[in-house]
Amino acid sequence: MKLLQNIGKYTLMLTMVFTKPKKWKIFFSRLINELDNIGISSLPIVGLMSTFIGGVIALQTASNMSNPLLPKYTVGYITQSSTILEFSPTIISLILAGKVGSNVASEIGTMRVTEQIDALEIMGVNSLNHLVLPKVMAAILFFPILIIFSMALSMLGGWMSLMISDLTTTETYVLGLRAFFNPFHITYALTKTVVFGFLIVSISSFYGYYVKGGSINVGLSSTQAVVSSSIAILIANFILTQLLLLS
Amino acid sequence: MIEVKHVNKSFNGQQVLFDINHQFEKGKVNLIIGQSGQGKSVLAKCMVGLYEVDDGQILFDDRDFTQMEHFDRSKIREEIGMLFQGVALFDSLTVEENIMFPLTMFTNMTKGEMQKRVDFCLDRVNLSGRNKLFPAECSGGMQKRIGIARAISMNPKYLFCDEPNSGLDPKTSIVIDGLIKDITAEFDMTTIVITHDMNSVIEIGQNILFIHQGKKWWSGDKDSIITTDNPEILSFVFASEFMKEIRSIMQEKRT
């Protein structure tokens, strides 16, 4: 029952979020701030994780390639396909749910408990539109860039680890990366990313915006935001995969 | 003028406000007083639309706020300034940006015009030159004054102050009370102050509403509160020996 109530409340929240901003100039200035907060500040963590996990994927694949019938470029192919299909869009989004989701929920939650949101409302500002829309748009616009960056670094990490371990040559690895490449997989990955970005920021904003109480409740709402957006990502991932790859 | 007519409000089946009727007069400092948990903050939050009333009317110069759609309410809210109990300044913005915020949001002023207005408001609350400070760098009294400066930046018709003296020393409280009284007269606003501070009641109470058990229990001005025999008022306003003594001195003066 509570879940249904929350879904209804979340939907009503979205109707207030997606209204025309009072002043476009203020919206764009907030959007640029959010692109920095949500997007650019996530580049280091995404880069670091992608490089190392790409390296590990390549090493694990190479270590299991004992069958002589398998072509040597398989390592590159598996690194490419697992990175594009699942690792970059889904796993990196789950990591971003932790980083961005907790940040958004605690920022908005703190504004709620310190009456800053009430102050906006009393001034006649649509607080949901003012606070949440730039964050959602920043996530929708910048998450695909983060994921493309993650894909590139993950494959680069795979190459570096193979070179350091002397397990294959650059030519063979690149041949694997290019083998059976399906451009639609990029479309699939970026579509997922846009949906995940929207879910992470909107769900986290929901938990922050409707928090009641004090600092402990802000902390709890932040945790709840990360858990709920992670679950939403997993469910959306399953549905989108069914819709985009299997139908 | 703000008029409250037959306002009732309950939370989860428990009634908090019972048939409140009152007129808050223009150009005067209107006080809402009462013990904690009697419903005065709830009444104020109903008046600014943070809570929906169960029934009744809230009229801002004959415009019924309770019947308005969100867009029309926004129009009224642009005419309201509010000083919150916790001040509610935007902590990531400087003093200047806080005061400028409503101006950038609702006016088409140029940067220069906004700067002039910010300087005027800061000067009005005796904080000239503090433009670039962040709220966290200001004392409690300064934050209250910045809150007042932000509240008056749009030349509001209605000013709400929720416990403006909470957490302040007596001397700063007097400064804040004086400031509220002066700007109310200067800008001819309808000012509503929710307070526990008995000094404020005596100093600035031009129209006082006493709420007890969620009901309008008594109303009058600062002179009539001295002479009233209402037992609830007496036990609330003149609770301490010191206040009782003040009351008897003031009554003696009158006779």
Interface residues (C-beta under 8 A of the other chain):
Chain A: K22 K23 I26 T114 E115 Q116 D118 A119 E121 I122 M123 G124 V125 N126
Chain B: V48 G49 L50 R73 S74 K75 I76 R77 E78 I80 M82 F84 Q85 G86 A88 L89 F90 D91 F101 P102 T104 M105 F106 F160
